Amino acid sequence: MRSSVVLQHLLPHRLLSRLVLYATRWRWQPWKDFLIRRIVRAYGVDLSQAEQPELSSYAHFNAFFTRALKPDARPLPSDPKAVACPADGRISQAGAITNGRIMQAKGQDFSAGELLGDEQAASVYANGRFVTVYLSPRDYHRVHMPLAGELIETLHIPGRLFSVAPFAVDAIPRLFARNERLVCHFQGEAGPFALVLVGAMLVSGIETVWSGVEVPPYASRPQRQDWRGQGIHLARGAEMGRFNMGSTAILLLPAGVAELTLLQSQQTVQMGSLLGRVT
């Protein structure tokens, strides 16, 4: 086993993530400007589409990391039945959910029930489709709706904070079903769908547009929130949440709801990219 993978098991995940939370919100200008410029150089961040391209204007590093884009930077597919990609990044895996199991990497998979923390809810997706999008430090870090839908329920599931970088995804069994995550269930015109926001090493938080900061605090037990009848309707392409530092978003669709386009592992995508079409 690679030393980098061994470290994933030994490091104090939550302590390191809390330290990063404070470091990325420190407003001392020399510090935050240093962090921002280092990431821009190291990852080749494209600022041409940022709503605010001037680096010194951001209050702290996290404000830069969760920066907004210009209104026309991510056009949606013209087809009203198109399924839009929820985030910028790379396709980690995509395809069929086979007998309730989701591919993580070659030789690695996990069950939809584990991921969603609810076997009954997972039964809807037993032979459906999934798309896993990995957001790297260079990417736009807001997550948007792939389809229009009404928020039904969220479930905050406690867990580890393994890195979701490709080396860890390839090596750590059931990683996405073991990490801290927020499961968001929606009801769309064609049926239900779920978006899972997965936390990761050095990720300081997950936010949603309807509830603000969801993680941290880190959960000690599953925390379910019923949003039925609250009138939270989000249009396709509307922002639904964001990662404070990078991570992974997983979209689940039931069988028969949509057909996906041919998506390849490590394929680059942007929010609004065509993922498939509602059938």
N, C-alpha and C positions, 0 to 999 in steps of 0.2 A: 504493500500500500504506500502511495506517495506521501511524503512528509507533510505536504500541504493539506492532504485529506485527514491525516492523523491529527493535525492541529485543529481542524474543524470540530473534532470530538472533544478536544482538551480545553480549548479556549473558553473563558467565561462570557458566553454570548450576550447576555442581557447587560452585564456590567460594561462591556465594551460599547454596546449600542447606546447606553445612557451617556457615556463619556462623549460619544460622537454627537449625540443630541445637543449637549451643551456647547461643544466646540463649533458646531455648525450654526449656532444662533448667537455667538459672541459678536457684538457689534463694534468692537475695536477695529477701526478702519485698516490699519496695517495687516492685521490678522486675516480679516475676511477678504481683503483684496488679494492677499497672498494665496489663500485657498482657491478663490475663484480663478485667478490667472493660471494657477498650476493645473487645475482641471481642464481649463480651456486649451492649454498647450498640450497636455499629456494625451487628451482624447480627441483633439481636433473638433471641439464643439462649434457648430455652425450657429452664429448669432444673427445672421442676416434675416431670419424669420422671427426673431424675438420681438415682442412688443416694446421692450426696452433694451436696446443693444449696448448701452453704455454701462460697463461693468461696475463703475464706482457708484452707480445709482442704487444698487441693491443694499438693503439694510444689513443683511448678513448672508452667509453662504447658502443657507437653506432657501432664502428668498430667491436667490439666483437659480438654485437647483430646481425649484418648482415654478420657474418663470413662465409667464403667459406668452403665447405666440400671437402674431398679427391675426386679425379676424379671418383673412383669406388664406392663411398659411396651410390649412389642412382641409381642402374641399372634400365634400362627401360624394359618393357615387351618385350619378343622376337617377339611376334606377331606384324607385321607392322600395322595392323588395330586396335590395342589396343588403347584405350583412357587412357592416363596416368594422374595420380593425379597431379595437378599443384603445390601442396605445402605440407609440413609436417603439421600435426595438427590432429584435430578430425572432423569427419563429423557432422556438425550441423544439416542439413537436406539434403535429396536427393530424387529425384523421378520425377514425372510428373509435368509439368506446365499445370494446368487444367484451361481451358478457360482464359488463360493469367495470371493466378494467381500462385504465388510461396509461398510455405509454409515456414514460419519463425520458428514457434514453435507450439505446440498444442494450437489451438484456435487463432493463429495469422497468417496472411498472408498479401501479398502486391502484387501489379500488376507488371508485367514485364515492362510495360510502365513507371511506377513510377521509377523503379530501373534504367532503361536505359536512362530516361529523354527524351524519343522519342517514341511516340506511333507507328509511322510507322516502325521504326526499331524493336520494340517489337513484331509486328504482325508476324514476321518470326518465333518467338519462342512460339506462342500462345498455342500450344499443344505439345511442345517439352519436353526436359528433363533439369534438373538443378542439380548441386552439390554445396553445401555451405561448405567450409572448414574453421574452426576456428583455428587460430594460437595462441597458448599460449606463455608466456614468455620463456618456455623451448625449443621451437621448432626452427628449421632452418627457417630463415625468408626471403629467396629468393623464388620468384614465377617463375615457369617454364611453358613451353608450353605443353598443354595436347595433342595437335595435331600439325602437321606442318601447317603453314599458313602465309599468307601475311597480314601485317598490313594495314587496310583500313582507319580507323578513330578512333580518341579518343575524348571523351567528359568529361571534368572536371566539375562536378556538385557540386555547393556549398551546404552546409548543416550543421547539428549539428555534434557533435563528442561524441555521447553517447558511453559508454563502449559496447563492443561486447562480453563480458563474458556471460556465459549461464544465469545468474540471470537477466541480462538486456534484453537479447534476448527473454526470456520467458515473460517478463512483459511490455516492451515498444512497443506499436503498430507500425508496419511498420518501424522498426528501420533501416534496411538496405537501405530502400528507402528514409530515412530522413538524414542519415549521409553523410558527404562530401565523394566523391568517384571519381574514375577515371574509365570510361567505355572504354574498348579496343575492337574494332571490328576487326575480322580477317576473311579472306577467305581461307578455306582449300580445299583440293581436293574433299571432299564429300559435301561441302557446307559451309555456314558461321558459325561462332561461336563467342561468346563474353566472355571475362574475365573481371569481375568487381572487382577492388581493393577498398575495403571499409575502410575509415579512422575510427578512434575511439579515445575515451578519452585517453589523454596522448601519442597519437601517433604523432610523430614529423614529419612524412613525408612519401611520396610515391615517388619512383623513377622508371624510366623505362630505358632499355638499349639503346633505340633509342633517348631519349630526356633528360636524366639525371633527376634532381629533378623536380617533377611535383607539389608536395604539401609539405610544403607551397611554395609560398604564397597561402593562402586560397582564394577561389573564391568568388566574390560578385555576379556573374552571370554565367550561363553556358558558358564554353569556348570550342568550337569545333575546332578540328585540322584535316584537310584532309591529309592523308598520301598516297593516291592513286598515283601510278606511282613513288613512292620514292624508290622502290626496297628493302623494308624492309621485307625480308623473314626469318622466324625463323623455325628451325627444331623442331620436337617433342622432348621435353626434354631440349631444349635450355632455358637459363635464359631469362625472359622477363622483370622482375622488382623485386623490393624488398620493404619491409616495414621497415621503421626506427621506431622501436617498433612494437608490435604485432597487428594483426587485422584479417580480414576475406577476403577470395577470393571466388567469386561466378562464376561458369562456366555455361553458357547457350548453349544448343544445340537445333537446330530445330527438329521438328517431322520427324522421318524416317531416320535421319542421323546416330544415334547410339542407341544401347540398353545398358542400364546400368546394372551392376551386382547388387546383392542385398546388398545395403549399409544401415547400421543401424545408427540411431542417436547416437552420442558419440563414434562411432567406430574410433579407432586410425588408421591413414593413414600416409604414407610417400610420398614425391615427387616421382613419378614414379610408385606408386601402381596402380594396374589395376582398372579402374573405369567402363570399359565397352568395347564395340567393335563397330567399324564403320560398319554399315550394307550396 
